[in-house]
């Protein structure tokens, strides 16, 4: 009863009044537009098929399911990441069971959006908790990380609702544009021979992503885009990899090559964040689940550094908030103030979870625009039209086509292949009885490119998101759960599009993106991302 009361108080303190929320237009949590679900008559009781009847690869002795991806003998030895999931769906269907993919529990893959709805609507699943991970170990050791169970869920639900409120999102328009302008200037300075972008591109986009998420949380600029742009010289440029052995050598960004004394605090936070993600310290592995391993202890130290840097910026933001009038971009932090010291773990988790996916989503958007000059030109024309309208004193039109480009990039290359939900009780999915303790993988990364849902699904067609788009391939015809790039419960889903739109608007206003190289592969390391090297060329706009 005490927990229920605290949960209600949290919701009431963080969320605006009901009247305020319903007065704004509803925001969607998915990339695909919502469509009305018809009322369904109560179904007659039917006997459910057992979980063991769901098709899937056989777990062999000792090797278990890993045998299926081994060279030569495995059915999926040529597949990784989303390719592996596509292979499972094509071979076994919309539901695929792995009997003992891990040592302790079975896994169920779901490849149909309507079956995904059954899982979400069941109300008996939850995100799995990796109790032995370095991040969870760090949070347990701190007295200010006190959210538990339903209370934690209530806070994240409230934050998600806030970040879908159109009136709150409008407060970020100017600051997101300023950050995108700074990032675009730095990209221009990053060019070398024949306007090719050098190896620091990923670090620069990472700077933009961290600065953007930071200002969303804290309402202040962190300083990630301050200082000089690093242009590699022959002595400092990363050597080209020439063998398979070189693939094991981690690449270093310029921030890793410089001494800590030469970095500002924001750059230290960037370097720390990149190290955590590049080393896969947030991904389950033998090293990160063993408290006596060097990997675990290295991860714990970096996570503690990240926490301290975040604490510095939170203190600075709260001081600015207490000093006088609330700035427009401080609206979210102002809403979170009733949480007091417990804002810190929330802010740290949002920075850890959001920066890398946002950065690589931006790179995917750049890649698709670089391959489609006609769509890029249309987006540029819309930017010029909006700029001239503003200069003429007219109301600036919405950049609907740039928004469509961002949504199509999210659909084509989602950074997450899906989300995992763990069943707390028995539930029904597709006529099968799913027992408690099953990890259910909802493969949104596969359904976002399903021909049945989208039509010409492998093609980059921003027009499918526009009102004047060709009717047979309109996004409104897809299932509302067909494309959820960050999952159903990600709190930042409603604001990511605005972040990407701001960056694309600034870049396309001055430059043209081109890709001069082979088709990149998609690598999966925590998230799905384009494999380096990048072959972007940034030409001046005519």
ZAMARGU-4260 file (C-alpha; in steps of 0.2 Angstrom, whole numbers, plus 5000, padded with zeros to 4 digits):
<rodrens>
0) 5000/5000/5000 | 5014/5012/5004 | 5022/5008/4987 | 5006/5012/4978 | 5004/5029/4987
5) 5022/5034/4983 | 5019/5029/4965 | 5003/5040/4963 | 5012/5054/4971 | 5027/5053/4959
10) 5015/5053/4944 | 5005/5068/4951 | 5021/5078/4955 | 5030/5075/4938 | 5015/5075/4926
15) 5005/5091/4921 | 4987/5091/4925 | 4976/5080/4914 | 4968/5095/4906 | 4985/5102/4901
20) 4990/5085/4893 | 4974/5082/4883 | 4973/5099/4876 | 4989/5096/4866 | 4989/5084/4850
25) 4993/5066/4855 | 5011/5061/4851 | 5015/5044/4845 | 5028/5032/4853 | 5031/5022/4837
30) 5038/5028/4820 | 5023/5020/4811 | 5007/5030/4812 | 4994/5023/4824 | 4978/5016/4817
35) 4962/5011/4826 | 4961/4994/4832 | 4943/4987/4829 | 4933/4980/4843 | 4935/4962/4845
40) 4921/4951/4852 | 4925/4940/4867 | 4933/4924/4860 | 4927/4907/4866 | 4939/4897/4877
45) 4951/4887/4867 | 4964/4875/4872 | 4982/4883/4870 | 4996/4874/4862 | 5011/4870/4873
50) 5026/4881/4872 | 5037/4866/4866 | 5027/4866/4850 | 5034/4882/4844 | 5046/4879/4830
55) 5065/4883/4832 | 5082/4877/4830 | 5087/4862/4841 | 5099/4865/4855 | 5114/4853/4853
60) 5124/4846/4868 | 5138/4857/4874 | 5137/4869/4860 | 5119/4873/4862 | 5112/4885/4849
65) 5130/4892/4845 | 5132/4877/4834 | 5120/4885/4821 | 5132/4900/4818 | 5148/4891/4817
70) 5157/4892/4801 | 5153/4879/4787 | 5142/4868/4798 | 5130/4881/4805 | 5113/4886/4796
75) 5116/4904/4800 | 5135/4905/4799 | 5135/4920/4787 | 5122/4930/4797 | 5125/4942/4812
80) 5113/4954/4821 | 5097/4958/4811 | 5103/4946/4797 | 5102/4932/4810 | 5085/4937/4816
85) 5079/4937/4797 | 5086/4920/4795 | 5076/4913/4810 | 5060/4921/4804 | 5062/4915/4786
90) 5066/4897/4792 | 5053/4895/4806 | 5040/4908/4805 | 5033/4922/4816 | 5036/4914/4832
95) 5053/4905/4835 | 5058/4896/4851 | 5076/4894/4857 | 5074/4880/4871 | 5090/4885/4881
100) 5099/4899/4872 | 5106/4904/4889 | 5111/4893/4904 | 5095/4897/4914 | 5080/4902/4903
105) 5072/4899/4886 | 5070/4913/4873 | 5055/4917/4862 | 5057/4928/4846 | 5042/4937/4840
110) 5042/4943/4822 | 5024/4949/4819 | 5017/4966/4826 | 5000/4959/4831 | 5008/4946/4841
115) 5019/4959/4849 | 5003/4968/4854 | 4998/4953/4863 | 5014/4953/4873 | 5013/4972/4877
120) 4994/4971/4882 | 4996/4955/4893 | 5003/4966/4907 | 5013/4951/4914 | 5030/4955/4906
125) 5044/4967/4912 | 5061/4972/4906 | 5074/4959/4912 | 5085/4965/4926 | 5104/4960/4925
130) 5107/4960/4943 | 5126/4955/4941 | 5130/4969/4928 | 5143/4982/4933 | 5130/4996/4931
135) 5117/4987/4943 | 5131/4984/4955 | 5136/5002/4955 | 5118/5008/4958 | 5116/4996/4972
140) 5131/5003/4981 | 5124/5021/4981 | 5111/5028/4993 | 5104/5040/4981 | 5098/5026/4968
145) 5083/5022/4978 | 5069/5019/4965 | 5062/5001/4966 | 5049/4991/4956 | 5033/5000/4952
150) 5040/5017/4958 | 5054/5016/4945 | 5042/5012/4932 | 5030/5026/4937 | 5045/5039/4935
155) 5050/5033/4917 | 5031/5033/4912 | 5030/5051/4918 | 5046/5056/4909 | 5040/5048/4893
160) 5023/5057/4894 | 5032/5074/4897 | 5043/5071/4882 | 5028/5068/4871 | 5020/5084/4876
165) 5020/5095/4860 | 5020/5111/4871 | 5036/5106/4880 | 5045/5100/4864 | 5043/5117/4857
170) 5053/5124/4870 | 5069/5115/4863 | 5067/5122/4846 | 5080/5136/4848 | 5093/5127/4858
175) 5092/5111/4847 | 5095/5123/4832 | 5110/5131/4841 | 5118/5115/4845 | 5115/5108/4827
180) 5123/5124/4820 | 5138/5122/4831 | 5140/5104/4825 | 5138/5108/4807 | 5152/5121/4808
185) 5163/5108/4816 | 5159/5096/4802 | 5164/5109/4789 | 5181/5111/4798 | 5183/5092/4798
190) 5185/5091/4779 | 5201/5087/4771 | 5206/5082/4753 | 5192/5084/4741 | 5180/5088/4755
195) 5180/5071/4763 | 5176/5070/4781 | 5190/5063/4791 | 5191/5049/4804 | 5184/5060/4818
200) 5167/5061/4811 | 5160/5048/4823 | 5167/5058/4838 | 5160/5074/4831 | 5143/5066/4829
205) 5145/5059/4847 | 5149/5076/4853 | 5132/5083/4845 | 5122/5068/4853 | 5129/5071/4870
210) 5126/5089/4870 | 5109/5088/4863 | 5103/5075/4876 | 5112/5085/4890 | 5103/5100/4886
215) 5086/5091/4886 | 5089/5084/4903 | 5098/5099/4912 | 5093/5114/4901 | 5111/5120/4900
220) 5124/5118/4887 | 5138/5106/4893 | 5152/5112/4882 | 5154/5096/4871 | 5156/5107/4855
225) 5168/5119/4862 | 5187/5119/4858 | 5196/5116/4842 | 5191/5103/4829 | 5204/5089/4828
230) 5211/5086/4811 | 5222/5071/4810 | 5240/5073/4804 | 5251/5059/4796 | 5258/5056/4814
235) 5242/5055/4823 | 5231/5047/4810 | 5225/5029/4815 | 5234/5016/4805 | 5224/5007/4792
240) 5220/4989/4797 | 5227/4976/4785 | 5224/4959/4793 | 5211/4950/4804 | 5222/4952/4819
245) 5221/4971/4817 | 5202/4969/4820 | 5205/4966/4838 | 5214/4982/4840 | 5202/4995/4847
250) 5202/5012/4837 | 5205/5028/4847 | 5196/5044/4844 | 5206/5061/4847 | 5199/5062/4865
255) 5207/5046/4869 | 5224/5051/4862 | 5225/5067/4872 | 5229/5069/4891 | 5215/5072/4903
260) 5223/5088/4908 | 5219/5095/4891 | 5201/5091/4891 | 5186/5101/4898 | 5174/5092/4909
265) 5162/5089/4895 | 5175/5081/4884 | 5180/5070/4899 | 5162/5064/4899 | 5162/5061/4881
270) 5178/5051/4882 | 5171/5041/4897 | 5155/5037/4887 | 5164/5032/4871 | 5175/5020/4881
275) 5160/5012/4890 | 5151/5009/4874 | 5166/5004/4863 | 5171/4991/4877 | 5153/4984/4878
280) 5153/4987/4897 | 5134/4988/4896 | 5132/4972/4887 | 5131/4955/4895 | 5147/4945/4893
285) 5157/4933/4903 | 5168/4948/4909 | 5154/4960/4914 | 5145/4947/4924 | 5160/4941/4934
290) 5164/4953/4949 | 5181/4946/4950 | 5186/4949/4932 | 5197/4964/4926 | 5183/4969/4914
295) 5170/4970/4927 | 5181/4981/4938 | 5187/4992/4923 | 5168/4995/4919 | 5164/4999/4937
300) 5177/5012/4937 | 5172/5020/4921 | 5153/5020/4926 | 5158/5029/4943 | 5168/5042/4933
305) 5153/5045/4922 | 5142/5047/4937 | 5153/5060/4945 | 5154/5070/4928 | 5135/5069/4927
310) 5133/5075/4945 | 5144/5090/4941 | 5132/5095/4927 | 5117/5092/4937 | 5123/5103/4951
315) 5127/5117/4939 | 5110/5115/4931 | 5100/5116/4947 | 5110/5131/4952 | 5105/5140/4936
320) 5087/5134/4939 | 5087/5141/4957 | 5095/5158/4952 | 5080/5165/4943 | 5067/5164/4929
325) 5066/5146/4922 | 5072/5146/4904 | 5062/5137/4891 | 5074/5122/4889 | 5074/5119/4908
330) 5056/5114/4908 | 5060/5095/4910 | 5072/5098/4924 | 5060/5109/4933 | 5047/5095/4932
335) 5059/5083/4939 | 5064/5094/4954 | 5052/5085/4966 | 5063/5070/4965 | 5077/5080/4973
340) 5093/5070/4974 | 5086/5055/4964 | 5087/5065/4948 | 5105/5060/4947 | 5104/5042/4943
345) 5090/5045/4931 | 5101/5058/4922 | 5116/5047/4921 | 5105/5032/4914 | 5098/5043/4901
350) 5115/5049/4895 | 5122/5031/4896 | 5107/5024/4886 | 5103/5037/4874 | 5120/5045/4867
355) 5126/5031/4857 | 5110/5026/4849 | 5106/5044/4844 | 5124/5047/4837 | 5122/5031/4826
360) 5105/5035/4820 | 5111/5052/4814 | 5125/5043/4804 | 5112/5031/4797 | 5102/5046/4792
365) 5117/5055/4784 | 5121/5038/4774 | 5103/5037/4767 | 5103/5055/4762 | 5120/5054/4754
370) 5113/5039/4742 | 5098/5048/4737 | 5102/5066/4730 | 5084/5069/4724 | 5077/5067/4741
375) 5091/5077/4748 | 5088/5091/4736 | 5069/5091/4740 | 5074/5093/4759 | 5086/5107/4755
380) 5073/5116/4745 | 5061/5115/4760 | 5075/5122/4771 | 5078/5137/4759 | 5059/5140/4758
385) 5057/5141/4777 | 5072/5152/4779 | 5066/5165/4765 | 5048/5164/4773 | 5056/5169/4790
390) 5066/5183/4783 | 5051/5190/4774 | 5042/5191/4790 | 5030/5176/4786 | 5026/5162/4797
395) 5039/5149/4795 | 5032/5132/4787 | 5035/5116/4796 | 5049/5105/4789 | 5038/5090/4785
400) 5049/5082/4772 | 5065/5083/4783 | 5054/5075/4797 | 5049/5062/4785 | 5068/5058/4780
405) 5072/5056/4799 | 5057/5044/4801 | 5062/5034/4786 | 5080/5033/4792 | 5074/5026/4808
410) 5064/5013/4800 | 5077/5008/4788 | 5091/5006/4800 | 5084/5005/4818 | 5099/5005/4831
415) 5090/4991/4841 | 5085/4975/4833 | 5071/4973/4846 | 5067/4974/4865 | 5067/4960/4877
420) 5052/4957/4889 | 5053/4944/4903 | 5037/4935/4907 | 5032/4936/4926 | 5017/4924/4924
425) 5010/4913/4910 | 5003/4922/4895 | 4996/4918/4878 | 5004/4923/4862 | 4998/4917/4845
430) 4988/4903/4853 | 5003/4896/4862 | 5005/4895/4881 | 5021/4905/4886 | 5027/4900/4904
435) 5034/4912/4916 | 5053/4916/4915 | 5054/4916/4896 | 5064/4931/4888 | 5053/4937/4874
440) 5062/4946/4860 | 5050/4958/4851 | 5060/4960/4834 | 5054/4977/4829 | 5070/4979/4818
445) 5063/4965/4807 | 5045/4971/4806 | 5051/4989/4801 | 5057/4981/4785 | 5043/4969/4782
450) 5037/4969/4764 | 5019/4964/4771 | 5019/4980/4782 | 5027/4993/4771 | 5028/4989/4753
455) 5045/4992/4744 | 5052/4990/4761 | 5070/4990/4757 | 5069/5007/4748 | 5072/5024/4756
460) 5056/5033/4752 | 5052/5048/4764 | 5036/5051/4754 | 5028/5037/4763 | 5027/5048/4778
465) 5020/5063/4769 | 5001/5067/4766 | 5004/5067/4747 | 5013/5050/4747 | 5008/5036/4736
470) 4994/5027/4744 | 4999/5009/4742 | 5015/5012/4752 | 5009/5025/4765 | 5016/5023/4782
475) 4998/5024/4789 | 4995/5007/4781 | 5008/4998/4792 | 5004/4991/4809 | 5007/5004/4823
480) 5020/4992/4831 | 5029/4988/4815 | 5042/5001/4818 | 5048/5005/4835 | 5066/5010/4833
485) 5069/5012/4852 | 5056/5000/4859 | 5039/5004/4866 | 5044/5011/4883 | 5059/5022/4878
490) 5055/5039/4886 | 5064/5049/4872 | 5055/5042/4858 | 5044/5058/4856 | 5059/5070/4855
495) 5072/5060/4845 | 5064/5065/4828 | 5065/5084/4833 | 5084/5081/4837 | 5087/5073/4820
500) 5077/5086/4811 | 5087/5100/4819 | 5104/5092/4813 | 5098/5088/4796 | 5091/5106/4793
505) 5107/5114/4798 | 5118/5102/4787 | 5107/5102/4772 | 5106/5121/4772 | 5125/5123/4769
510) 5131/5106/4762 | 5127/5091/4751 | 5131/5074/4758 | 5139/5061/4746 | 5145/5043/4749
515) 5161/5039/4740 | 5165/5021/4744 | 5158/5003/4745 | 5142/4998/4754 | 5145/4998/4772
520) 5141/4982/4783 | 5130/4983/4798 | 5139/4978/4814 | 5130/4973/4830 | 5139/4978/4846
525) 5126/4983/4859 | 5117/4992/4845 | 5116/4990/4826 | 5128/5003/4817 | 5137/5006/4801
530) 5154/4998/4801 | 5168/5010/4799 | 5177/5017/4789 | 5165/5030/4783 | 5166/5037/4766
535) 5156/5053/4768 | 5160/5068/4757 | 5153/5085/4762 | 5151/5096/4747 | 5146/5115/4748
540) 5128/5118/4743 | 5126/5127/4726
</rodrens>
